Amino acid sequence: MKPSLWIPAMALCAAYVAAAGTHATVTIDTSGLVNRGNGPFTLDLQFVEGDGAGDSNNMVTLSDFSLGGGSIATPAISMTGGVTVSASPLTVVLVDSSFFQDVQLTFTPGNALTFQIDSTSNPDAVAPDTFTMAILDGTGNEIPTNNPNGLDSFVEVDLPTMAGGTQVTASDDTGGNISSSATVVPSCDVNGNATASAADVQALINQSLGVSAAANDLNGDGAIDVTDIQLVINAVLGQGCPVS
């Protein structure tokens, strides 16, 4: 098939999915906890429904964990709401099926904790759906951080509202022992290699035609079609990626 015939064909092959999401790699330097005397430690992962209705319109997935010599124990200590934990490989999925989702996992710190966050980005009308990750000390209290919203979390992901896009915030602890960073991969980087290229264009073509799973509705209109593909082409040409 000639390239000029692809565009009309793609326009007819719309794959319906959730809005394009956020893809971020989080790295937390936990070496300061290795010999700290106030363990054992717990990872506390929370996902709060912004509109309070439990509408199941967004999902956060944590995967590709690297523990730097540490460990995360399964099964979870506790789970509340729309939470699924898979042990091998470790994957945590949180869906806002109720107002409050929470999962706690026993954590033995190593030199660093690294993981991937993937989320959908369907907007809520009242307030953003918010994911946070905190570390609890041996008394069950959150280790204080310099999070600007006062949440004592090392990672905060605020999904879109009608007034704004996704915000990802990485914070350090107030004692200077733990630092964190989050690198957000552009949405036009369909294959997740940190750059937009012809391979991303082809990947989106395959999604629009049903050759591969529909996962990157870049403009959030409920379909993967020629409009999404044009956004990636523009990004490849250096015109930016105007989606969150």
Number of C-alpha atoms within 10 A of each C-alpha: 5 5 6 8 9 13 15 11 14 22 15 12 17 19 19 17 17 21 24 25 27 22 23 21 18 20 22 21 19 21 19 16 20 14 10 12 9 11 17 16 22 25 20 21 22 22 29 23 25 23 16 16 11 19 15 14 17 24 23 23 18 20 17 13 18 16 20 15 12 16 15 18 14 15 13 17 13 10 17 14 19 20 21 15 19 13 12 7 10 15 16 17 18 26 24 26 21 17 18 18 21 19 24 22 21 19 21 19 25 19 15 21 20 20 17 19 21 18 23 25 25 22 23 20 12 12 17 25 26 22 24 21 21 22 24 24 19 13 10 13 13 18 18 19 23 17 18 11 9 9 16 24 28 27 24 23 22 21 29 23 19 12 11 12 15 21 15 18 17 23 21 22 18 14 12 10 13 19 20 19 19 22 14 17 17 22 25 31 22 24 17 14 11 14 16 24 18 12 14 22 23 15 19 31 22 16 23 29 20 15 11 12 14 20 20 29 28 27 18 21 15 16 23 32 27 20 17 22 25 14 21 27 20 15 21 20 12 10 11 15 18 14 16 21
